[in-house]
């Protein structure tokens, strides 16, 4: 596609894909719109697509699903060439509410959604009954409204309960992962059960970028600390979607495929893990936030 005048473009890059357990392939690098104001979302998405991103991650809770579609339309990129992920609002777990919420997301995003996730397990709300919510996602997939379905922020016991009480294995689990919080128990379970891992907060909201281990690697390979951390995620096989509205940073975050880290680099960065002390987001065993 020719880049319209006044827009930024990068050389064509083939972003690796991850084969999901339902047979579909998801781009390993995407663009996240968490905390992007709805008024800025369409332009940010259009810029991301101009740069070459083909995976956009949004959620009902972010309040910018419709603007994601606006940005896609403005880009001129065909809808079928872009993978869109969205997530169920925490206030819509009861089956009828979940059905209505899914229909709302489908309408705002212009048709069947590539990947739809339960955003949080909400272990004490609704009697902790995320299983009935999951069955609504299974139903919507069977009806063609959702093409792939998954979960977000699910711990191993949550995943084990789904395995025991339902028939469809989540295609992905989107969880907090970064060098200070490797979330390895959940990643290991997902690997053993062919559940793709998506890493949110991949650079720990910037907290890891001044770490001497990471800055030393960045200096040696001639890349920025953010690029090194994002490359660490890529080489570990996780799906990652950094967020920025700054065009130069968006371009930098996309430039991850012209260098590699050594096995020693990967091991040193992985060794920065601080366990639960490194977690920056809510804990899935207790997080029951419902937006007003």
Secondary structure by P-SEA (a helix, b strand, c coil): cccccccccccccbbbbbbcccccccccbbbbcccccccaaaaaaaaaaaacccbbbbccccccaaaaaaaaaaaccccccbbbbbbbccccccaaaaaaaaaaaaaaaccccccccccccccccccccaaaaaaaaaaaaaaccccccccccccaaaaaaaaaccccccccccccccccccaaaaaaaaaaacbbbbbccccccccccccaaaaaaaaaacccaaaaaaaaaaaabbbbbbbbccaaaaaaaaccccccccaaaaaaaaaccccccccccccccccccccc
